[in-house]
Amino acid sequence: MKAFIISFVCVLAFVAQSLSAQNLTLEVRGIEKVTGKLYVAIYNSPETFMKKPLAGFVVEVKDKVMSVPCKGLPTGTYAFSMYQDENGNGKLDTAAFGIPTEKFGFSNDAEGVMGPPSYEKCSFTFSADTTLVVNLK
């Protein structure tokens, strides 16, 4: 019985480690200028989308195609937005009517009409190692 319990605990530890070892990687394309930083925000509900991210991070733009790892996300449904801050002012610059003048993108390469796309258009299910491609516009 003792051997069974020890084996069971070892199996649970292996399963837990396997679940936490899942990786989401964002392959970012469409970078024209290798300058500035890439701001990424990850959301987990329609209510918080484009308002309050679950997680966010910044990476330096070092190439025209970048592979950005997102570690620590549990299995679930998510959406992300990102933009390239080319001039280093920490925000997405816009022109008349709020049209972005810096590159941006959303999960699923979703596009909105007169504003950002909906969470539903951007959402994806993350349950195993996954690489998602996003093309900055």
N, C-alpha and C positions, 0 to 999 in steps of 0.2 A: 504494500500500500504506500509506503514511504517513497519507494522508487517511482511509483505512478504519479504521485503529487509533484515530485521534483521534475519529472519529465513534462508534466502538464505546465508547470511554471516556466520551464525552459521554452516550451512551444509558445506560450503566451508572450514571453519576452521577445521571441523571434518575430511573431506577428506584429507586435507593437513597433518594433524597430523597422520592419518592412513598411508599415503604414506611414511612419514619420519620415521615411526615406524617399517618399514620392517627390518628384521635382517638376515644377512648371517652368518652362523656359520660353521666353518671348524672343522670337527672331524678328528684329526690327529692320525693315528695308525702306528705301525711299529717302534716306539721308543724303542730302545734296552737299551740304557744307559740314566738314569734320571740325566742328567747333561747338562750344557751349556744353550744355547738360541736357540729359533726357529725364524728365519728371514723369514718374509712373504712379498711378493711383489705382488701387484694387478695391472693388465694392462687392458686397454680398447681399444686397437687397434693392428693390426698386425704390424704396423710401429714402435710402441713403445715397443713391446713385447721383453723382456729380455734386453732392453736398458734403458728405462726411465719409471719407474712405475708411475701409477696414484696415488697410495698410498702404503705405506710400514710401517711395524711396527715389533717390536721385543717383544717376550714373553719368560719368563723364563720357561724352561722345568721342570715340577714338577711331571710328571707321565708318564707311558708308553702309555697311551691313553689320549689325551688332547682335550678339546673343546675350540676352539678359536673364540671369537665373532669378527665380522667385522662390525662395525657400521658406519652409515653415507653414505652408498653407495646408490645412486639413482637407479631406474630401468634401466637396460641396459645389454649389453653383455660384459663379462669380462673373464679373464684368470688369474690364479695365479701360482706362483712358490714359493717354500719354501725350506729351508735347515736347518739342525740342526748343529749349531756351537758348537761341543762338547768340543773343547779346548779353546774357548773364544778368539780367535784371530780376530773375526769380518769378516771372509771370509770363503767361501767354499773351503776346502783344496782338492787338486787334486794330482794324481800320474802321471805316464808317460802317455803321449798322452791326458792329461786333464781329465782323468777318476776320478770322485769324490771319495774321501776316507771318506767323511762324508755323512750322510743320507740326501736325498733330495726327492722332489716330486713335481708334477704338478697337476693342476685341471684335472678332468676326469681320473686320474691315467695314463695320456698320457705318452708315451715313445718315445724318438727320436732314430734315427740311426746315430751314430757318432756325437752326439750333442743333444741339447735340442729338444723337439718336436715343432711342429709349433703352432702358435696361434690358427689356425683352429681346431687342435686336442684337444687343451686345453680349448677352449672357451665354455661358458655356458651363458644362459640367466637368469638374476636375476630380478624377478618381484613380488615376495612375500616371506614371511619368508621361508628360505631354509637352510637345513643342507647338506653340501657336505662332503663326506668321502675321505680322501687322505691317501694312504699307502706309507710311506717313504720307499725308496729303498736304 
